[in-house]
């Protein structure tokens, strides 16, 4: 597939569209990535900050907004390094179809943004207005891949592969 900055409007296998989403790969000076344990999952469900792209918002703008909303980090605590060339898609498993996002979407199309953390760990505050994480940690990418929910594992593999030359 050729590199594209705009997603197509294809439908997933469920016949539902994909929700536009921006994700953040936040890397610290040690080459570790920020991960949060989802508050709404009884098992292990660690992930990087991500969320929907609002109408009129660019993926970079959405990524910065989501980062602040989920981690409390201000924009000046990060430097944007690169936006992934391609959108990454995933489909919801059957048991979640119709239950998340008010049943409007069958999965997500995600644009990922690599950012360097230039702030301090004590600036992280996951006790936000609408918390999504109950704990957070810096992790090696391969460890995070093992801790993400299985249906998103290939997404994280693709994202880390896309940024492989810039993660270290």
Secondary structure by P-SEA (a helix, b strand, c coil): cccccccccccccccccccccccccccccccbbbbbcccccccbbbbcbbbbbcccccaaaaaaaaaaaccccccccccccccccbbbbbbcccccccccccccccccbbbbbbbbbcccccccccccccccccbbbbbcaaaaaaaccccaaaaaaaaaaaaccccc
